[in-house]
């Protein structure tokens, strides 16, 4: 056992602690495995955040540009159509008033149509109700009949318009009506939109330049913001790597967003706790080695003394053998306590829970320890106002409470007392162990539950203590989802208070 622990101490002497207890003796170690990025670049928080910001900034700009250019195209067509219809309403009145469609000459109508078509690089065709061409500004089909779908629809009173993107022209018909609302003819306009398209092209080019500049600015902003968001996590990763290498002396100092600062503070608290655990590990390994080595050293000295004297009197031989036996018993006690801690540290180990009569348990403890108390002239009292039953591991809880009572006897004064009390409410039961002993100094009260910690090392060894009893007791209480605390003043006694739920629940339910 000793060689095993020594090998463990040598192996973990320079090993940094992990975030969980990897062995059964409380020694914190970490494997040599180093975390590596998984899943490629797209599993990176930085890459995903960058892509998200690009999607939320650059993509909307591009979509907006596409939508706006489409809107401009529609606006060009609608603008030219509205202009033609406004003009047609004016010229229609003159056509009706002058009888132009009936064949009467009207130079002002012809001149107005030519000027309008010359201005917009277009063509105007005036039709009578039977689709016969009254006039054509191009002079090509005057007097002929124009049978097209839009001309036929216009003769029936339906106006239509269309835009030919390939020729960049608008084609539309306007119905001419007399004051009574009767259809007297129609006008077919075919007008170019090149002037508007040219303006549209300049606008689109300007929009493209603006979009490129804005997109580049947004891309740069996305890179900057993504880097700013993820830089604290990179610093945190570096700190974790330093911890994995066993360095706990450099805290993380992240500033920026409130959440990042809170994460930094929480990480530093964890770092401080890990440093405490590392110090505790080193002290634990040292204590284990020392505690196991001390009895062996004593036995070796005694055995060497016997071997160096060939004619040892029987009385001295027996005396030495009794000393060796005591040291063996002490070694065995330490090993048993260590094995108890091993069992407590195993997270997969489940307590053997059963319904237990706590009054009977405490009375059995009092009877079992009464001879030890009598040898030290200490009186053991039990106070319980009503019966209490609870779900617990009777053997383990009895061991924990026996440790408390036994300590109260060992560190008491002659003629003193130890008082056990039991109480309960609807949720918990409460057990306290009070004594009139020597007390515990205030500076030691937070450490007494640590393994191998002793307030008075000399007196503890004289009384046979290993420094593991209170650590075992706390482990058992925590196993039952309870809590234990101590209140003590030097030379005035000590009170250990235990609170445990009446109904045991598994860890997942309890949390």
C-alpha positions as CSV (number, residue, x, y, z in Angstrom):
1,X,0.0,0.0,0.0
2,X,2.8,2.4,0.9
3,X,4.7,1.7,-2.3
4,X,1.6,2.3,-4.3
5,X,0.9,5.7,-2.6
6,X,4.6,6.7,-3.0
7,X,4.4,5.9,-6.7
8,X,1.3,7.9,-6.9
9,X,2.9,10.8,-5.2
10,X,5.9,10.7,-7.6
11,X,3.7,10.5,-10.6
12,X,1.5,13.4,-9.5
13,X,4.3,15.6,-8.0
14,X,4.4,17.8,-11.1
15,X,1.0,17.0,-12.5
16,X,-1.4,19.9,-12.7
17,X,-4.9,19.4,-11.3
18,X,-7.9,18.6,-13.4
19,X,-11.4,19.9,-13.0
20,X,-12.5,16.6,-11.5
21,X,-11.2,14.1,-9.0
22,X,-9.7,11.4,-11.2
23,X,-8.6,9.0,-8.5
24,X,-9.9,7.8,-5.2
25,X,-7.6,9.5,-2.8
26,X,-8.4,13.1,-3.6
27,X,-5.2,13.6,-5.7
28,X,-6.0,15.9,-8.6
29,X,-4.3,14.9,-11.9
30,X,-4.9,15.7,-15.5
31,X,-4.3,13.6,-18.6
32,X,-1.7,14.6,-21.3
33,X,-4.5,14.8,-23.8
34,X,-4.6,18.3,-25.3
35,X,-7.9,19.6,-26.7
36,X,-7.8,20.1,-30.5
37,X,-10.3,22.0,-32.7
38,X,-13.0,19.8,-34.0
39,X,-15.2,20.1,-37.1
40,X,-13.1,22.5,-39.1
41,X,-13.3,26.3,-39.4
42,X,-17.1,26.4,-39.6
43,X,-17.3,25.0,-36.1
44,X,-15.4,28.1,-34.9
45,X,-17.4,30.7,-33.0
46,X,-15.4,33.4,-34.8
47,X,-16.3,32.0,-38.3
48,X,-20.0,31.5,-37.4
49,X,-20.3,35.0,-35.9
50,X,-18.5,36.5,-38.9
51,X,-20.8,34.7,-41.3
52,X,-23.8,35.7,-39.3
53,X,-22.8,39.4,-39.3
54,X,-22.1,39.3,-43.0
55,X,-25.5,37.7,-43.6
56,X,-27.3,40.4,-41.5
57,X,-25.4,43.3,-43.0
58,X,-24.0,42.8,-46.5
59,X,-26.8,40.5,-47.8
60,X,-29.6,43.0,-47.0
61,X,-27.6,45.7,-48.8
62,X,-27.4,43.6,-51.9
63,X,-31.1,42.6,-51.7
64,X,-32.0,46.2,-51.2
65,X,-30.0,47.2,-54.3
66,X,-31.7,44.5,-56.4
67,X,-35.1,45.5,-55.2
68,X,-34.4,49.2,-55.7
69,X,-33.2,48.8,-59.3
70,X,-36.3,46.7,-60.1
71,X,-38.4,49.5,-58.6
72,X,-36.6,52.1,-60.8
73,X,-37.4,50.0,-63.9
74,X,-41.1,49.9,-63.0
75,X,-41.0,53.6,-62.2
76,X,-39.5,54.4,-65.7
77,X,-42.3,52.6,-67.4
78,X,-45.0,54.0,-65.2
79,X,-43.6,57.5,-65.6
80,X,-43.7,57.4,-69.4
81,X,-47.2,55.8,-69.4
82,X,-48.5,58.5,-67.1
83,X,-47.0,61.2,-69.2
84,X,-48.5,59.8,-72.4
85,X,-52.0,59.4,-70.9
86,X,-51.9,63.0,-69.6
87,X,-51.0,64.2,-73.1
88,X,-53.6,61.9,-74.8
89,X,-56.4,63.4,-72.7
90,X,-55.4,66.9,-73.9
91,X,-55.0,66.0,-77.6
92,X,-58.2,63.9,-77.5
93,X,-60.3,66.9,-76.7
94,X,-58.9,68.7,-79.8
95,X,-59.4,65.6,-82.0
96,X,-63.1,65.3,-81.0
97,X,-63.8,69.1,-81.3
98,X,-62.2,69.4,-84.7
99,X,-63.7,66.2,-86.2
100,X,-60.2,65.0,-87.0
101,X,-61.1,61.3,-87.0
102,X,-64.0,61.9,-89.4
103,X,-61.4,63.1,-92.0
104,X,-61.3,66.9,-91.4
105,X,-57.9,68.4,-91.6
106,X,-56.4,69.9,-88.5
107,X,-52.8,71.0,-88.7
108,X,-52.6,71.8,-85.1
109,X,-53.4,68.2,-84.1
110,X,-50.8,66.9,-86.7
111,X,-48.2,69.3,-85.5
112,X,-48.8,68.5,-81.8
113,X,-48.6,64.8,-82.4
114,X,-45.3,65.2,-84.4
115,X,-43.8,67.4,-81.8
116,X,-44.7,65.0,-79.0
117,X,-43.3,62.0,-80.9
118,X,-40.1,63.9,-81.9
119,X,-39.6,64.9,-78.3
120,X,-39.8,61.3,-77.0
121,X,-38.5,59.5,-80.1
122,X,-41.8,57.8,-80.8
123,X,-44.7,57.3,-83.1
124,X,-48.4,58.1,-82.9
125,X,-51.2,56.4,-84.9
126,X,-54.7,57.7,-84.8
127,X,-57.5,55.1,-85.5
128,X,-61.2,55.4,-86.1
129,X,-63.7,53.0,-84.4
130,X,-63.2,50.4,-87.2
131,X,-59.4,50.4,-86.7
132,X,-58.7,52.3,-89.9
133,X,-55.6,54.5,-89.6
134,X,-56.6,58.2,-89.8
135,X,-53.0,59.4,-89.4
136,X,-49.5,58.0,-88.8
137,X,-46.7,60.3,-87.7
138,X,-44.4,58.1,-89.7
139,X,-46.7,58.4,-92.7
140,X,-46.4,54.7,-93.5
141,X,-49.8,53.1,-92.9
142,X,-52.2,56.1,-93.3
143,X,-55.5,54.9,-94.7
144,X,-54.9,51.2,-94.0
145,X,-56.6,49.1,-91.4
146,X,-54.5,48.1,-88.3
147,X,-55.6,44.8,-86.8
148,X,-53.7,44.3,-83.6
149,X,-54.8,43.1,-80.3
150,X,-54.3,46.4,-78.6
151,X,-56.0,48.3,-81.5
152,X,-59.1,45.9,-81.3
153,X,-59.3,46.3,-77.6
154,X,-59.1,50.1,-77.9
155,X,-62.0,50.1,-80.4
156,X,-64.0,48.3,-77.7
157,X,-63.0,50.8,-75.0
158,X,-60.2,49.0,-73.3
159,X,-56.9,50.7,-72.9
160,X,-53.7,48.7,-72.6
161,X,-50.0,49.3,-72.2
162,X,-46.8,47.2,-72.4
163,X,-43.0,47.6,-72.1
164,X,-40.6,46.0,-74.5
165,X,-37.3,45.7,-72.7
166,X,-35.3,44.6,-75.8
167,X,-36.3,47.8,-77.8
168,X,-36.7,49.9,-74.6
169,X,-40.1,51.2,-75.8
170,X,-43.5,51.7,-74.3
171,X,-46.6,50.7,-76.4
172,X,-50.0,51.9,-75.2
173,X,-53.5,52.8,-76.5
174,X,-55.7,55.7,-75.5
175,X,-59.4,55.6,-76.2
176,X,-60.9,58.8,-77.6
177,X,-64.5,59.6,-76.5
178,X,-66.9,62.4,-77.3
179,X,-68.6,64.4,-74.5
180,X,-71.4,61.9,-74.4
181,X,-68.9,59.1,-73.6
182,X,-69.2,57.4,-77.0
183,X,-66.0,55.9,-78.5
184,X,-65.0,57.8,-81.6
185,X,-61.5,56.4,-82.0
186,X,-58.2,55.7,-80.4
187,X,-54.6,56.7,-80.4
188,X,-51.7,54.2,-80.4
189,X,-48.4,55.5,-79.0
190,X,-45.1,53.8,-79.4
191,X,-42.5,55.8,-77.4
192,X,-38.8,55.3,-76.5
193,X,-37.6,55.2,-72.9
194,X,-33.9,55.5,-73.7
195,X,-33.6,58.9,-72.1
196,X,-35.0,57.5,-68.8
197,X,-33.0,54.3,-69.2
198,X,-29.8,56.4,-69.5
199,X,-30.7,58.2,-66.3
200,X,-31.5,54.8,-64.7
201,X,-28.1,53.5,-65.7
202,X,-26.3,56.4,-64.1
203,X,-28.4,55.8,-60.9
204,X,-27.7,52.1,-60.9
205,X,-23.9,52.7,-61.4
206,X,-24.0,55.1,-58.5
207,X,-25.9,52.5,-56.4
208,X,-23.4,49.8,-57.3
209,X,-20.5,52.0,-56.2
210,X,-22.3,52.9,-53.0
211,X,-23.1,49.3,-52.4
212,X,-19.5,48.2,-52.9
213,X,-18.3,50.9,-50.4
214,X,-21.0,50.1,-47.9
215,X,-20.4,46.3,-48.3
216,X,-16.6,46.7,-47.8
217,X,-17.3,48.9,-44.7
218,X,-19.7,46.3,-43.3
219,X,-17.3,43.5,-44.0
220,X,-14.5,45.3,-42.2
221,X,-16.9,46.1,-39.3
222,X,-18.0,42.4,-39.2
223,X,-14.3,41.3,-39.0
224,X,-13.6,43.9,-36.3
225,X,-16.7,43.1,-34.2
226,X,-16.3,39.3,-34.6
227,X,-12.7,39.6,-33.5
228,X,-13.7,41.8,-30.5
229,X,-16.4,39.4,-29.5
230,X,-14.2,36.3,-29.7
231,X,-10.9,37.7,-28.4
232,X,-11.9,37.2,-24.7
233,X,-12.6,33.5,-25.4
234,X,-9.2,33.2,-27.0
235,X,-7.6,34.7,-23.9
236,X,-9.7,32.3,-21.8
237,X,-8.5,29.4,-23.9
238,X,-4.9,30.5,-23.3
239,X,-5.5,30.7,-19.6
240,X,-7.0,27.2,-19.6
241,X,-3.9,25.9,-21.4
242,X,-1.7,27.5,-18.7
243,X,-3.8,25.8,-16.1
244,X,-3.4,22.5,-18.0
245,X,0.4,23.1,-17.7
246,X,0.1,23.6,-14.0
247,X,0.4,27.5,-13.8
248,X,-2.2,29.1,-11.5
249,X,-0.5,32.3,-10.7
250,X,-1.7,34.5,-13.6
251,X,-5.4,35.6,-13.3
252,X,-7.5,36.5,-16.3
253,X,-8.1,40.2,-16.8
254,X,-10.9,40.6,-19.5
255,X,-12.5,44.0,-19.9
256,X,-15.3,45.1,-22.2
257,X,-18.9,43.9,-22.0
258,X,-20.4,43.3,-18.6
259,X,-21.0,39.6,-19.3
260,X,-17.3,39.2,-20.3
261,X,-16.2,40.9,-17.1
262,X,-18.5,38.6,-15.1
263,X,-17.1,35.6,-16.9
264,X,-13.5,36.9,-16.1
265,X,-14.4,37.3,-12.4
266,X,-16.0,33.8,-12.3
267,X,-12.9,32.3,-14.0
268,X,-10.6,33.9,-11.5
269,X,-12.6,32.6,-8.7
270,X,-12.3,29.1,-10.2
271,X,-8.6,29.7,-10.7
272,X,-8.2,30.6,-7.1
273,X,-10.1,27.5,-6.1
274,X,-8.0,25.3,-8.3
275,X,-4.8,26.7,-6.8
276,X,-6.2,25.9,-3.4
277,X,-7.0,22.3,-4.6
278,X,-3.4,22.0,-6.0
279,X,-2.0,23.1,-2.7
280,X,-4.3,20.7,-0.9
281,X,-3.2,17.9,-3.3
282,X,0.4,18.5,-2.6
283,X,-0.2,18.6,1.2
284,X,-2.4,15.5,0.9
285,X,0.3,13.5,-0.9
286,X,2.9,14.7,1.6
287,X,0.6,13.8,4.6
288,X,-0.2,10.4,3.1
289,X,3.5,9.6,2.7
290,X,4.4,10.9,6.1
291,X,1.5,9.2,7.9
292,X,2.2,5.8,6.3
293,X,6.0,6.2,6.7
294,X,5.9,7.1,10.4
295,X,4.7,3.7,11.7
296,X,7.0,1.8,9.3
297,X,9.9,3.8,10.5
298,X,9.1,3.0,14.1
299,X,8.7,-0.7,13.3
300,X,12.0,-0.7,11.5
301,X,13.8,1.0,14.4
302,X,12.3,-1.5,16.8
303,X,13.1,-4.5,14.6
304,X,16.7,-3.3,14.0
305,X,17.1,-2.9,17.7
306,X,16.1,-6.5,18.3
307,X,18.3,-7.8,15.4
308,X,21.3,-5.9,16.8
309,X,21.0,-7.6,20.2
310,X,21.3,-11.4,19.8
311,X,20.5,-12.2,23.5
312,X,17.5,-9.9,24.2
313,X,15.7,-10.7,27.4
314,X,12.2,-12.0,26.9
315,X,10.6,-9.1,28.7
316,X,12.2,-6.5,26.4
317,X,11.5,-8.7,23.3
318,X,7.8,-8.8,24.3
319,X,7.8,-5.0,25.0
320,X,9.2,-4.3,21.6
321,X,6.8,-6.7,19.9
322,X,3.9,-4.9,21.7
323,X,5.2,-1.6,20.3
324,X,5.4,-3.1,16.8
325,X,1.9,-4.4,17.1
326,X,0.6,-1.0,18.1
327,X,2.4,0.5,15.1
328,X,0.8,-2.1,12.8
329,X,-2.6,-1.3,14.3
330,X,-2.0,2.3,13.6
331,X,-0.9,1.6,10.0
332,X,-4.0,-0.5,9.6
333,X,-6.2,2.3,11.0
334,X,-4.8,4.8,8.5
335,X,-5.2,2.4,5.6
336,X,-8.8,1.6,6.6
337,X,-9.6,5.3,6.9
338,X,-8.0,5.9,3.5
339,X,-10.1,3.1,2.0
340,X,-13.2,4.7,3.6
341,X,-12.4,7.9,1.8
342,X,-11.8,6.0,-1.4
343,X,-15.4,4.6,-1.2
344,X,-16.7,8.1,-0.4
345,X,-15.0,9.6,-3.4
346,X,-16.4,7.2,-5.9
347,X,-19.2,9.1,-7.5
348,X,-20.8,6.0,-8.8
349,X,-21.1,4.4,-5.4
350,X,-24.7,4.7,-4.1
351,X,-25.5,4.6,-0.4
352,X,-27.5,1.7,1.0
353,X,-30.6,3.7,1.9
354,X,-33.2,2.3,4.3
355,X,-35.7,3.6,6.8
356,X,-33.7,4.1,10.0
357,X,-34.7,4.7,13.6
358,X,-32.3,7.6,14.5
359,X,-33.1,7.4,18.3
360,X,-31.9,3.8,18.4
361,X,-28.9,4.6,16.3
362,X,-27.8,7.4,18.7
363,X,-28.5,5.1,21.7
364,X,-26.3,2.4,20.2
365,X,-23.5,4.9,19.7
366,X,-23.8,6.0,23.3
367,X,-23.7,2.5,24.6
368,X,-20.7,1.5,22.4
369,X,-18.6,4.5,23.4
370,X,-19.6,4.6,27.1
371,X,-16.5,2.5,28.1
372,X,-14.2,4.9,26.3
373,X,-15.9,7.8,28.0
374,X,-15.7,6.1,31.4
375,X,-12.0,5.7,31.1
376,X,-11.7,9.4,30.6
377,X,-14.3,10.3,33.2
378,X,-16.6,11.8,30.6
379,X,-20.4,11.6,30.8
380,X,-22.4,10.9,27.5
381,X,-25.9,12.3,27.4
382,X,-28.7,11.8,24.8
383,X,-31.6,14.3,24.3
384,X,-34.4,13.4,22.0
385,X,-37.9,14.8,22.5
386,X,-39.7,12.6,20.0
387,X,-39.0,9.6,17.8
388,X,-37.4,10.3,14.5
389,X,-37.1,8.1,11.4
390,X,-35.3,9.0,8.2
391,X,-34.0,7.5,4.9
392,X,-30.2,7.1,5.3
393,X,-27.3,4.6,5.1
394,X,-27.4,3.4,8.6
395,X,-23.8,2.0,8.7
396,X,-22.2,5.1,7.1
397,X,-24.2,7.6,9.1
398,X,-23.4,5.7,12.3
399,X,-19.7,5.9,11.4
400,X,-20.0,9.7,10.9
401,X,-21.7,10.3,14.2
402,X,-19.4,7.9,16.0
403,X,-16.4,10.0,14.8
404,X,-18.0,13.1,16.2
405,X,-18.8,11.6,19.6
406,X,-15.4,9.8,19.8
407,X,-13.6,13.1,19.1
408,X,-15.7,14.9,21.7
409,X,-14.6,12.2,24.2
410,X,-10.9,12.3,23.2
411,X,-10.5,16.1,23.3
412,X,-12.6,16.6,26.5
413,X,-11.5,17.3,30.0
414,X,-11.7,14.9,33.0
415,X,-15.2,15.1,34.5
416,X,-16.5,16.7,31.3
417,X,-19.6,15.8,29.3
418,X,-20.7,15.0,25.8
419,X,-24.3,15.8,24.8
420,X,-26.0,14.3,21.7
421,X,-29.4,15.9,20.7
422,X,-31.9,14.8,18.1
423,X,-34.7,16.9,16.6
424,X,-36.6,17.2,13.3
425,X,-39.2,19.2,11.4
426,X,-41.2,18.4,8.2
427,X,-38.1,18.3,6.0
428,X,-34.9,17.7,7.9
429,X,-33.6,16.0,11.0
430,X,-31.0,17.7,13.2
431,X,-28.3,16.1,15.2
432,X,-25.8,18.0,17.3
433,X,-22.8,16.8,19.3
434,X,-21.7,19.2,22.0
435,X,-18.9,18.8,24.5
436,X,-17.2,20.6,27.3
437,X,-13.7,20.0,25.9
438,X,-10.7,22.1,25.0
439,X,-12.4,23.7,21.9
440,X,-11.0,24.6,18.5
441,X,-9.1,27.8,17.7
442,X,-11.1,30.1,15.3
443,X,-8.3,30.1,12.7
444,X,-8.5,26.2,12.5
445,X,-12.3,25.8,12.3
446,X,-12.4,26.1,8.5
447,X,-9.7,23.5,8.0
448,X,-10.7,20.7,10.4
449,X,-12.6,18.8,7.7
450,X,-9.5,18.6,5.5
451,X,-7.8,15.3,5.2
452,X,-4.9,14.8,7.7
453,X,-5.4,18.2,9.2
454,X,-4.9,18.3,13.0
455,X,-5.3,21.2,15.4
456,X,-2.8,19.7,17.9
457,X,-0.7,17.2,16.0
458,X,1.1,15.8,19.0
459,X,-2.0,15.3,21.1
460,X,-3.8,13.8,18.0
461,X,-1.2,11.1,17.6
462,X,-1.1,10.3,21.3
463,X,-4.9,9.8,21.1
464,X,-4.6,7.5,18.1
465,X,-6.1,10.0,15.6
466,X,-5.3,9.9,11.9
467,X,-6.7,13.3,10.9
468,X,-9.2,11.6,8.6
469,X,-12.2,11.2,10.8
470,X,-13.8,14.6,10.2
471,X,-13.1,14.3,6.5
472,X,-14.9,11.0,6.4
473,X,-17.8,12.4,8.5
474,X,-18.2,15.4,6.1
475,X,-18.2,13.1,3.1
476,X,-20.9,10.9,4.6
477,X,-23.1,13.9,5.4
478,X,-22.6,15.3,1.9
479,X,-23.5,11.9,0.5
480,X,-26.9,12.3,2.3
481,X,-27.3,15.8,0.8
482,X,-26.9,17.3,4.2
483,X,-24.6,19.9,5.8
484,X,-22.3,20.0,8.8
485,X,-20.9,23.1,10.6
486,X,-18.9,23.7,13.7
487,X,-19.1,26.2,16.5
488,X,-16.3,26.4,19.1
489,X,-14.4,28.5,21.5
490,X,-11.1,27.5,23.1
491,X,-11.5,26.0,26.6
492,X,-15.3,26.3,26.3
493,X,-16.2,23.3,24.2
494,X,-17.3,22.6,20.7
495,X,-20.7,21.9,19.0
496,X,-21.0,20.0,15.7
497,X,-24.4,20.5,14.0
498,X,-25.7,18.2,11.3
499,X,-28.7,18.7,9.1
500,X,-29.9,16.0,6.7
501,X,-33.2,15.6,4.7
502,X,-35.7,13.1,6.2
503,X,-36.3,11.7,2.7
504,X,-33.3,10.8,0.6
505,X,-33.3,11.8,-3.1
506,X,-30.9,10.9,-5.8
507,X,-28.5,13.6,-6.9
508,X,-30.4,14.4,-10.1
509,X,-33.6,14.8,-8.2
510,X,-32.0,16.6,-5.3
511,X,-30.3,19.2,-7.5
